[in-house]
Amino acid sequence: MEKISEIIGAVNGVVWGYPMLILIVGVGGYLMAGMGFMPIKKLGYGFRMLMQGREDSDNDGEITPFNALMTALAATIGTGNIAGVATAVSVGGPGAIFWMWVTALVGMATKYAEAVCAVKFREVDDNGDHVGGPMYYIKNGMGPNWAWLGVAFAVFGAIAAFGIGNTVQSNSIANVLLQDYGVPAWLTGLVLAGLVAAVILGGVRRIAQVAGRLVPIMSVIYVLIGLVIIIMNIEKVPGAFGEIFAQAFTGTAAAGGFLGMVIKGVARGVFSNEAGLGSAPIAHAAAKTDNPVRQGTVAMLGTFIDTIVVCTITGLVITISGIWSGELNGAALTSAAFEMGLPGIGSHGVAIGLALFAFSTILGWSLYGEKCVEFLFGTGVIRPYRYLWIIAVFVGTLMSLDFVWLLADTLNALMAIPNLIALLVLSPVVFKVTKDYFGKSDFERNKS
C-alpha cells in the first residue's frame, strides 16, 4: 500500500502541477478570447436568465435552469471555499486571492462552454431523463473514434466521486462536529446517511429541489457573516486589497501565491469552482431549456458566485485578521479568522458552514457519479449505485482517508484532461452558436 501511495502521489504531483495549470487556464483563456469576452460582457444577462429560470417551463429537461445551477453549486461550494482558500493564502500569501480571481474569470468561459456542449449534445436515457456531460458531448460531438475518451472521463468520474464527493466530505462533517460539539462520528454517520438517502433516492428532481433551497440559504448566511466582519473592520479593507495586489506580483509571492493557490488551495478545494473538470455540465444537461446558450449563461454564474463572491469573502476575512502568516492552516485558519472578527459567533458560523457545504457536495456529486456509472453500464445500475453511495457516506465518517483523498484527488484532475480536449475540439461549435444567438435581436432571442 505504501508503494502504491508513492506512485499515486507522484502522479498527483504531475496532474496538479504546472502542465495542468497551463492547460486549464489556457483553454479558458482561448475560449474567452474566441467569444470576444462574452462571459464578462453578458454577466448581467446571465443573472436575468437565472431569475427567469426559477419558473417551471414546458421545455425539454427535468429541472429548472435555476435548480440546475444550484445543483452544480451544491457540488462546487464546499470545503474548498473554507479550507482551500485558507490553505492558498497561508502558502502563497494574500496574493493568492488575485490568482483565484484570474482563474475564475477565464473559468467563466470554460463553464459556459461546458454547459453549451452538455445541452447541445445531451441524450434521453431509458428512464426518459435527459443526460449529458463530457462523456456525451465527446461521443455525440466528436464522433465514434473518440468514444474511448468519453469512457475514460466516466471511469475517472465514477471512482473519484466516492472520494472527493462522498467519503472525504462525510469525514469532514464528522470531524468538525466531533471537535466543535463532541458529536460521535458514528452518530454523525447514521444521521448523515439517512439524510442523504432521503434526498438521492428521489433522483435528480429531488436533489435539484433540495439544492434549490439549501444552497442559496447556506451561501447567503456564510457570506453575510463574512460581510459583517468586513464591515466591522472596514478601515482595514483598503490595506487588505493593497496586500492582495502587491503580493500577487512580487517574486516569491507570485510564485508562492500561484503554486499555493493551484496545488494547495485549488487542488484541495477541487479547483473550488470546478471549471474545466467537467462535473458541472452533468447537472446542467438536465435543465429545462430550449437553447444551450441560455443555459450556458446561467452555468457561468457558478464560477462567479463560487470564487468571486464566496472565496473572496473568506480570503478577505483571513487577510484582515492578519493571522494568515502564522502556523494555522486550512479550516482551522478560517475558523480562527472568523472568530477573531466576530467572537462567539464566527467559529460556529464556519463549523456549521463547513458541515452544510460538505453535505451539499455529497448531494451534487452523487448525481455526477451516478451519471458516469450510467454512461458505462446503463440505467440498471442506478438504484444499486445509490445504495452503495449511502453506505459509503457512513463508512467515510469512521475511516482514515489519506489514501482515498490522494487517489480521488488524482482522478479528479484526470477528469479534466478528456474534458478540456473535448472543449478545444468543439470550440468552433461553441463560438458559432454563441455568435448566432447574440447576433439576434432581443425579440428574436425570446421567440427562438
PyMOL commands that set and color helices and strands:
alter all, ss='L'
color gray80, all
select helices_A, chain A and resi 2-15+18-34+38-41+43-52+65-76+79-92+95-120+134-142+144-181+185-200+203-232+234-248+251-268+280-284+292-321+330-341+346-377+379-396+402-438+442-447
alter helices_A, ss='H'
color red, helices_A
select strands_A, chain A and resi 123-124+130-131
alter strands_A, ss='S'
color yellow, strands_A
deselect
rebuild
show_as cartoon
